[in-house]
């Protein structure tokens, strides 16, 4: 679901800072379409009314939304990211129903982990502001008679992947540590060096749907990757000459196998002696050929 603009609301100083950092990391043309309004509590956050031409995202702690605080006007049209931060499960029943949400695609309750929160906020804001490909926002294990890996996108769509589907790749141990890429491109299991992007995970449970999404994005990714390779070769650089990116990752970018993230753009631009915007302008010339 794309929109012309994104309005972000933060209900405390910490999340206002994290949202500012996430917005500042966006490319200039995208950044211009994102606005941030913040308060020091739920009650003094300047909500306004949702607009049909904009997405409205609330980044908050569950405890910021007190049991006597009013919900935003037409609150069901907002999308919420709420960090639990030690709140008991019982507190959910006191608060969430008052938001009058239409479905679970409107809210994500995330664990509060100081090291993880900046990346969740960044993946969410960039994933909404640049809805070009499916990214991974968060993931966790659940048990409902069987073990499932639950993966959620910035649009709050969820995939439930039985451990049995992942067994050939990661074995039977669901406690095996995994990491989510900073940009949300993939989940990585360091033991075994296993990487899964959204489409690969989706293909484990719905091969037809995943193939359709992959086809929509494949042509552009291949075309852009070819331009990156052509410009690199024009500058007489090898795939191993990009500081901060290994040759295998550069090859996957150039083959259109992975999305070009803002971090990768910065690394590529630096290797070519350019700022990010200047590098993208050069790539655009090669795409247009």
DOKEVO-801459 format. One record per residue (C-alpha): residue number from 1; residue in one letter; x, y, z. Coordinates in steps of 0.001 Angstrom, whole numbers. Layout:
<atoms>
<atom n="NUM" res="A" X="X" Y="Y" Z="Z"/>
...
</atoms>
This chain:
<atoms>
<atom n="1" res="X" X="0" Y="0" Z="0"/>
<atom n="2" res="X" X="1910" Y="3046" Z="-1217"/>
<atom n="3" res="X" X="1192" Y="6640" Z="-242"/>
<atom n="4" res="X" X="2466" Y="10011" Z="-1321"/>
<atom n="5" res="X" X="3381" Y="11006" Z="2217"/>
<atom n="6" res="X" X="4167" Y="9443" Z="5574"/>
<atom n="7" res="X" X="3337" Y="11165" Z="8860"/>
<atom n="8" res="X" X="5173" Y="9776" Z="11897"/>
<atom n="9" res="X" X="4094" Y="10476" Z="15484"/>
<atom n="10" res="X" X="6391" Y="9718" Z="18447"/>
<atom n="11" res="X" X="5025" Y="9916" Z="21989"/>
<atom n="12" res="X" X="8319" Y="10204" Z="23900"/>
<atom n="13" res="X" X="11779" Y="11720" Z="23480"/>
<atom n="14" res="X" X="13593" Y="8429" Z="22903"/>
<atom n="15" res="X" X="11404" Y="7330" Z="20036"/>
<atom n="16" res="X" X="11353" Y="10836" Z="18590"/>
<atom n="17" res="X" X="15141" Y="10612" Z="18366"/>
<atom n="18" res="X" X="15045" Y="7136" Z="16818"/>
<atom n="19" res="X" X="12452" Y="8283" Z="14266"/>
<atom n="20" res="X" X="14545" Y="11342" Z="13403"/>
<atom n="21" res="X" X="17597" Y="9140" Z="12808"/>
<atom n="22" res="X" X="15553" Y="6771" Z="10640"/>
<atom n="23" res="X" X="14128" Y="9615" Z="8557"/>
<atom n="24" res="X" X="17556" Y="11231" Z="8165"/>
<atom n="25" res="X" X="18897" Y="7942" Z="6739"/>
<atom n="26" res="X" X="16446" Y="8100" Z="3810"/>
<atom n="27" res="X" X="17471" Y="9469" Z="434"/>
<atom n="28" res="X" X="16626" Y="13181" Z="49"/>
<atom n="29" res="X" X="13643" Y="12763" Z="-2354"/>
<atom n="30" res="X" X="12032" Y="10219" Z="-23"/>
<atom n="31" res="X" X="12876" Y="12167" Z="3125"/>
<atom n="32" res="X" X="10915" Y="15165" Z="1827"/>
<atom n="33" res="X" X="7725" Y="13075" Z="1893"/>
<atom n="34" res="X" X="8078" Y="12156" Z="5582"/>
<atom n="35" res="X" X="7129" Y="14408" Z="8502"/>
<atom n="36" res="X" X="7596" Y="13813" Z="12224"/>
<atom n="37" res="X" X="5507" Y="15165" Z="15085"/>
<atom n="38" res="X" X="6396" Y="14304" Z="18645"/>
<atom n="39" res="X" X="5412" Y="14890" Z="22248"/>
<atom n="40" res="X" X="6719" Y="13952" Z="25666"/>
<atom n="41" res="X" X="3584" Y="11965" Z="26458"/>
<atom n="42" res="X" X="566" Y="10502" Z="24702"/>
<atom n="43" res="X" X="-1611" Y="13374" Z="25826"/>
<atom n="44" res="X" X="498" Y="16202" Z="24364"/>
<atom n="45" res="X" X="1324" Y="14562" Z="21033"/>
<atom n="46" res="X" X="-166" Y="16668" Z="18171"/>
<atom n="47" res="X" X="-2203" Y="14004" Z="16398"/>
<atom n="48" res="X" X="-4273" Y="15847" Z="13810"/>
<atom n="49" res="X" X="-6513" Y="13852" Z="11488"/>
<atom n="50" res="X" X="-5396" Y="11048" Z="9154"/>
<atom n="51" res="X" X="-5228" Y="12030" Z="5494"/>
<atom n="52" res="X" X="-6127" Y="9885" Z="2496"/>
<atom n="53" res="X" X="-2909" Y="10997" Z="802"/>
<atom n="54" res="X" X="-655" Y="9977" Z="3706"/>
<atom n="55" res="X" X="129" Y="7038" Z="5922"/>
<atom n="56" res="X" X="4" Y="7784" Z="9655"/>
<atom n="57" res="X" X="2428" Y="5857" Z="11874"/>
<atom n="58" res="X" X="2586" Y="6001" Z="15677"/>
<atom n="59" res="X" X="5815" Y="4930" Z="17409"/>
<atom n="60" res="X" X="5301" Y="4593" Z="21134"/>
<atom n="61" res="X" X="5699" Y="2597" Z="24318"/>
<atom n="62" res="X" X="2612" Y="748" Z="25463"/>
<atom n="63" res="X" X="2910" Y="2446" Z="28853"/>
<atom n="64" res="X" X="2782" Y="5870" Z="27139"/>
<atom n="65" res="X" X="-849" Y="5095" Z="26297"/>
<atom n="66" res="X" X="-2338" Y="5367" Z="29784"/>
<atom n="67" res="X" X="-5670" Y="3822" Z="30624"/>
<atom n="68" res="X" X="-7222" Y="7300" Z="30832"/>
<atom n="69" res="X" X="-5597" Y="8724" Z="27682"/>
<atom n="70" res="X" X="-7931" Y="9262" Z="24715"/>
<atom n="71" res="X" X="-7196" Y="7427" Z="21495"/>
<atom n="72" res="X" X="-6262" Y="9588" Z="18478"/>
<atom n="73" res="X" X="-9263" Y="10815" Z="16521"/>
<atom n="74" res="X" X="-10135" Y="8128" Z="13968"/>
<atom n="75" res="X" X="-7358" Y="6140" Z="15683"/>
<atom n="76" res="X" X="-8225" Y="2967" Z="13788"/>
<atom n="77" res="X" X="-6713" Y="4523" Z="10637"/>
<atom n="78" res="X" X="-3279" Y="4832" Z="12221"/>
<atom n="79" res="X" X="-584" Y="2188" Z="12112"/>
<atom n="80" res="X" X="1032" Y="1536" Z="15494"/>
<atom n="81" res="X" X="4436" Y="302" Z="16611"/>
<atom n="82" res="X" X="4342" Y="-136" Z="20382"/>
<atom n="83" res="X" X="7204" Y="-1392" Z="22525"/>
<atom n="84" res="X" X="6130" Y="-3446" Z="25548"/>
<atom n="85" res="X" X="8970" Y="-2275" Z="27851"/>
<atom n="86" res="X" X="8182" Y="-4520" Z="30800"/>
<atom n="87" res="X" X="4405" Y="-4090" Z="30658"/>
<atom n="88" res="X" X="2442" Y="-7198" Z="31726"/>
<atom n="89" res="X" X="252" Y="-8945" Z="29127"/>
<atom n="90" res="X" X="-2811" Y="-7895" Z="31121"/>
<atom n="91" res="X" X="-2111" Y="-4256" Z="30235"/>
<atom n="92" res="X" X="-2901" Y="-5013" Z="26591"/>
<atom n="93" res="X" X="-6558" Y="-5678" Z="27389"/>
<atom n="94" res="X" X="-6836" Y="-2257" Z="29065"/>
<atom n="95" res="X" X="-5447" Y="-314" Z="26137"/>
<atom n="96" res="X" X="-5578" Y="-1910" Z="22689"/>
<atom n="97" res="X" X="-9408" Y="-2216" Z="22391"/>
<atom n="98" res="X" X="-9704" Y="1576" Z="22804"/>
<atom n="99" res="X" X="-7740" Y="2060" Z="19561"/>
<atom n="100" res="X" X="-10659" Y="399" Z="17701"/>
<atom n="101" res="X" X="-8331" Y="-1315" Z="15253"/>
<atom n="102" res="X" X="-9908" Y="-3020" Z="12275"/>
<atom n="103" res="X" X="-7366" Y="-5853" Z="12104"/>
<atom n="104" res="X" X="-3888" Y="-6892" Z="13224"/>
<atom n="105" res="X" X="-2342" Y="-5173" Z="10205"/>
<atom n="106" res="X" X="-2595" Y="-1942" Z="12203"/>
<atom n="107" res="X" X="-389" Y="-2767" Z="15199"/>
<atom n="108" res="X" X="2822" Y="-4511" Z="16159"/>
<atom n="109" res="X" X="3731" Y="-5038" Z="19803"/>
<atom n="110" res="X" X="7496" Y="-5397" Z="19923"/>
<atom n="111" res="X" X="9797" Y="-6449" Z="22718"/>
<atom n="112" res="X" X="11770" Y="-3589" Z="24222"/>
<atom n="113" res="X" X="15459" Y="-4249" Z="23621"/>
<atom n="114" res="X" X="17694" Y="-1191" Z="23629"/>
<atom n="115" res="X" X="20027" Y="-2582" Z="20971"/>
<atom n="116" res="X" X="17201" Y="-3659" Z="18654"/>
<atom n="117" res="X" X="14746" Y="-739" Z="18838"/>
<atom n="118" res="X" X="16705" Y="1648" Z="16537"/>
<atom n="119" res="X" X="16781" Y="-977" Z="13789"/>
<atom n="120" res="X" X="13093" Y="-1888" Z="14131"/>
<atom n="121" res="X" X="12133" Y="1788" Z="13861"/>
<atom n="122" res="X" X="14450" Y="2282" Z="10878"/>
<atom n="123" res="X" X="13197" Y="-830" Z="9066"/>
<atom n="124" res="X" X="9586" Y="212" Z="9638"/>
<atom n="125" res="X" X="9916" Y="3815" Z="8464"/>
<atom n="126" res="X" X="12050" Y="2968" Z="5420"/>
<atom n="127" res="X" X="9815" Y="18" Z="4557"/>
<atom n="128" res="X" X="6704" Y="2234" Z="4507"/>
<atom n="129" res="X" X="8388" Y="5214" Z="2834"/>
<atom n="130" res="X" X="9969" Y="3065" Z="100"/>
<atom n="131" res="X" X="7406" Y="316" Z="-598"/>
<atom n="132" res="X" X="9416" Y="-1187" Z="-3458"/>
<atom n="133" res="X" X="10066" Y="-4648" Z="-2081"/>
<atom n="134" res="X" X="8962" Y="-6768" Z="850"/>
<atom n="135" res="X" X="11302" Y="-6376" Z="3799"/>
<atom n="136" res="X" X="11491" Y="-8060" Z="7166"/>
<atom n="137" res="X" X="10564" Y="-5885" Z="10145"/>
<atom n="138" res="X" X="10679" Y="-8385" Z="12988"/>
<atom n="139" res="X" X="10610" Y="-12129" Z="13657"/>
<atom n="140" res="X" X="10076" Y="-14462" Z="16605"/>
<atom n="141" res="X" X="9240" Y="-18059" Z="17473"/>
<atom n="142" res="X" X="5788" Y="-19234" Z="18591"/>
<atom n="143" res="X" X="4492" Y="-22632" Z="19691"/>
<atom n="144" res="X" X="940" Y="-23761" Z="18865"/>
<atom n="145" res="X" X="1155" Y="-27523" Z="18908"/>
<atom n="146" res="X" X="4117" Y="-27106" Z="16606"/>
<atom n="147" res="X" X="6933" Y="-24586" Z="16389"/>
<atom n="148" res="X" X="6489" Y="-21630" Z="14013"/>
<atom n="149" res="X" X="8776" Y="-18812" Z="12968"/>
<atom n="150" res="X" X="6592" Y="-15698" Z="12657"/>
<atom n="151" res="X" X="7951" Y="-13040" Z="10298"/>
<atom n="152" res="X" X="6306" Y="-9634" Z="9925"/>
<atom n="153" res="X" X="6714" Y="-6999" Z="7197"/>
<atom n="154" res="X" X="6558" Y="-3181" Z="7576"/>
<atom n="155" res="X" X="2933" Y="-3421" Z="6395"/>
<atom n="156" res="X" X="2367" Y="-5876" Z="9267"/>
<atom n="157" res="X" X="1674" Y="-8836" Z="7039"/>
<atom n="158" res="X" X="2720" Y="-12029" Z="8781"/>
<atom n="159" res="X" X="4142" Y="-15307" Z="7551"/>
<atom n="160" res="X" X="3934" Y="-18355" Z="9826"/>
<atom n="161" res="X" X="6649" Y="-20832" Z="8824"/>
<atom n="162" res="X" X="6624" Y="-24264" Z="10483"/>
<atom n="163" res="X" X="9987" Y="-25352" Z="11816"/>
<atom n="164" res="X" X="9596" Y="-28451" Z="9652"/>
<atom n="165" res="X" X="9907" Y="-26221" Z="6549"/>
<atom n="166" res="X" X="13127" Y="-24689" Z="7886"/>
<atom n="167" res="X" X="14550" Y="-27974" Z="9144"/>
<atom n="168" res="X" X="16601" Y="-28738" Z="5997"/>
<atom n="169" res="X" X="18415" Y="-25439" Z="6457"/>
<atom n="170" res="X" X="18717" Y="-24799" Z="10204"/>
<atom n="171" res="X" X="17975" Y="-28172" Z="11799"/>
<atom n="172" res="X" X="15494" Y="-28870" Z="14615"/>
<atom n="173" res="X" X="16719" Y="-26323" Z="17156"/>
<atom n="174" res="X" X="14382" Y="-23342" Z="17226"/>
<atom n="175" res="X" X="16585" Y="-21706" Z="19881"/>
<atom n="176" res="X" X="19359" Y="-21327" Z="17329"/>
<atom n="177" res="X" X="20195" Y="-17618" Z="17286"/>
<atom n="178" res="X" X="19205" Y="-15636" Z="14209"/>
<atom n="179" res="X" X="19807" Y="-12025" Z="13224"/>
<atom n="180" res="X" X="17749" Y="-9625" Z="11093"/>
<atom n="181" res="X" X="19670" Y="-7539" Z="8583"/>
<atom n="182" res="X" X="19748" Y="-3841" Z="9543"/>
<atom n="183" res="X" X="17797" Y="-2940" Z="6373"/>
<atom n="184" res="X" X="15401" Y="-5894" Z="6672"/>
<atom n="185" res="X" X="16667" Y="-7652" Z="3558"/>
<atom n="186" res="X" X="17088" Y="-11050" Z="5194"/>
<atom n="187" res="X" X="17201" Y="-13185" Z="8322"/>
<atom n="188" res="X" X="20588" Y="-14735" Z="8961"/>
<atom n="189" res="X" X="21422" Y="-17843" Z="10965"/>
<atom n="190" res="X" X="25186" Y="-17469" Z="11603"/>
<atom n="191" res="X" X="25594" Y="-21159" Z="12331"/>
<atom n="192" res="X" X="25543" Y="-22621" Z="8838"/>
<atom n="193" res="X" X="25555" Y="-19135" Z="7248"/>
<atom n="194" res="X" X="21895" Y="-19437" Z="6180"/>
<atom n="195" res="X" X="20156" Y="-16359" Z="4677"/>
<atom n="196" res="X" X="16437" Y="-16023" Z="3909"/>
<atom n="197" res="X" X="14774" Y="-12930" Z="2437"/>
<atom n="198" res="X" X="11015" Y="-12300" Z="2592"/>
<atom n="199" res="X" X="10317" Y="-13933" Z="-765"/>
<atom n="200" res="X" X="12387" Y="-17003" Z="106"/>
<atom n="201" res="X" X="10557" Y="-17410" Z="3410"/>
<atom n="202" res="X" X="7191" Y="-16890" Z="1732"/>
<atom n="203" res="X" X="8038" Y="-19492" Z="-886"/>
<atom n="204" res="X" X="8338" Y="-22101" Z="1871"/>
<atom n="205" res="X" X="4625" Y="-21743" Z="2702"/>
<atom n="206" res="X" X="3115" Y="-20192" Z="-460"/>
<atom n="207" res="X" X="5301" Y="-20797" Z="-3543"/>
<atom n="208" res="X" X="2756" Y="-19338" Z="-6009"/>
<atom n="209" res="X" X="2376" Y="-16002" Z="-4208"/>
<atom n="210" res="X" X="6120" Y="-15668" Z="-3701"/>
<atom n="211" res="X" X="6817" Y="-16351" Z="-7374"/>
<atom n="212" res="X" X="4351" Y="-13627" Z="-8399"/>
<atom n="213" res="X" X="5980" Y="-11014" Z="-6141"/>
<atom n="214" res="X" X="9433" Y="-12016" Z="-7283"/>
<atom n="215" res="X" X="8453" Y="-11613" Z="-10940"/>
<atom n="216" res="X" X="7165" Y="-8073" Z="-10359"/>
<atom n="217" res="X" X="10461" Y="-6930" Z="-8889"/>
<atom n="218" res="X" X="12913" Y="-9066" Z="-10859"/>
<atom n="219" res="X" X="13055" Y="-7020" Z="-14069"/>
<atom n="220" res="X" X="13885" Y="-3743" Z="-12330"/>
<atom n="221" res="X" X="16397" Y="-5381" Z="-9959"/>
<atom n="222" res="X" X="18247" Y="-7015" Z="-12858"/>
<atom n="223" res="X" X="18277" Y="-3797" Z="-14882"/>
<atom n="224" res="X" X="19576" Y="-1734" Z="-11957"/>
<atom n="225" res="X" X="22120" Y="-4382" Z="-10997"/>
<atom n="226" res="X" X="23452" Y="-4411" Z="-14560"/>
<atom n="227" res="X" X="23917" Y="-626" Z="-14433"/>
<atom n="228" res="X" X="25843" Y="-966" Z="-11172"/>
<atom n="229" res="X" X="28134" Y="-3564" Z="-12733"/>
<atom n="230" res="X" X="28662" Y="-1515" Z="-15894"/>
<atom n="231" res="X" X="29573" Y="1610" Z="-13923"/>
<atom n="232" res="X" X="31925" Y="-368" Z="-11662"/>
<atom n="233" res="X" X="33703" Y="-1824" Z="-14679"/>
<atom n="234" res="X" X="33790" Y="1619" Z="-16320"/>
<atom n="235" res="X" X="35702" Y="2818" Z="-13241"/>
<atom n="236" res="X" X="38040" Y="-218" Z="-13461"/>
<atom n="237" res="X" X="36985" Y="-1610" Z="-10086"/>
<atom n="238" res="X" X="36545" Y="-5284" Z="-9246"/>
<atom n="239" res="X" X="33772" Y="-6731" Z="-7081"/>
<atom n="240" res="X" X="36357" Y="-7090" Z="-4328"/>
<atom n="241" res="X" X="37252" Y="-3395" Z="-4383"/>
<atom n="242" res="X" X="34197" Y="-2198" Z="-2422"/>
<atom n="243" res="X" X="35135" Y="-1554" Z="1248"/>
<atom n="244" res="X" X="32445" Y="-2792" Z="3611"/>
<atom n="245" res="X" X="30867" Y="-5170" Z="1060"/>
<atom n="246" res="X" X="32292" Y="-8566" Z="273"/>
<atom n="247" res="X" X="32564" Y="-9657" Z="-3353"/>
<atom n="248" res="X" X="29749" Y="-12201" Z="-2960"/>
<atom n="249" res="X" X="27292" Y="-9518" Z="-1817"/>
<atom n="250" res="X" X="28335" Y="-7160" Z="-4639"/>
<atom n="251" res="X" X="27792" Y="-9975" Z="-7128"/>
<atom n="252" res="X" X="24281" Y="-10613" Z="-5730"/>
<atom n="253" res="X" X="23442" Y="-6899" Z="-6056"/>
<atom n="254" res="X" X="24681" Y="-6801" Z="-9645"/>
<atom n="255" res="X" X="22726" Y="-9951" Z="-10502"/>
<atom n="256" res="X" X="19526" Y="-8404" Z="-9118"/>
<atom n="257" res="X" X="19273" Y="-11032" Z="-6379"/>
<atom n="258" res="X" X="19088" Y="-8594" Z="-3443"/>
<atom n="259" res="X" X="17740" Y="-5077" Z="-2950"/>
<atom n="260" res="X" X="20181" Y="-2188" Z="-3058"/>
<atom n="261" res="X" X="20088" Y="-843" Z="506"/>
<atom n="262" res="X" X="21090" Y="2630" Z="1662"/>
<atom n="263" res="X" X="24134" Y="1111" Z="3387"/>
<atom n="264" res="X" X="25229" Y="-608" Z="187"/>
<atom n="265" res="X" X="24745" Y="2623" Z="-1773"/>
<atom n="266" res="X" X="27021" Y="4456" Z="655"/>
<atom n="267" res="X" X="29697" Y="1760" Z="368"/>
<atom n="268" res="X" X="29523" Y="1701" Z="-3424"/>
<atom n="269" res="X" X="29567" Y="5482" Z="-3673"/>
<atom n="270" res="X" X="32614" Y="5709" Z="-1416"/>
<atom n="271" res="X" X="34478" Y="3133" Z="-3505"/>
<atom n="272" res="X" X="33751" Y="5224" Z="-6611"/>
<atom n="273" res="X" X="34878" Y="8439" Z="-4908"/>
<atom n="274" res="X" X="31388" Y="9954" Z="-4842"/>
<atom n="275" res="X" X="28646" Y="10993" Z="-2450"/>
<atom n="276" res="X" X="25549" Y="8784" Z="-2488"/>
<atom n="277" res="X" X="23432" Y="11201" Z="-4576"/>
<atom n="278" res="X" X="26211" Y="11613" Z="-7132"/>
<atom n="279" res="X" X="26656" Y="7866" Z="-7386"/>
<atom n="280" res="X" X="22932" Y="7297" Z="-7955"/>
<atom n="281" res="X" X="22947" Y="9971" Z="-10671"/>
<atom n="282" res="X" X="25703" Y="8077" Z="-12482"/>
<atom n="283" res="X" X="23835" Y="4782" Z="-12151"/>
<atom n="284" res="X" X="20699" Y="6445" Z="-13567"/>
<atom n="285" res="X" X="22669" Y="7351" Z="-16708"/>
<atom n="286" res="X" X="23662" Y="3733" Z="-17220"/>
<atom n="287" res="X" X="20076" Y="2554" Z="-16609"/>
<atom n="288" res="X" X="18868" Y="4976" Z="-19290"/>
<atom n="289" res="X" X="21257" Y="3622" Z="-21923"/>
</atoms>
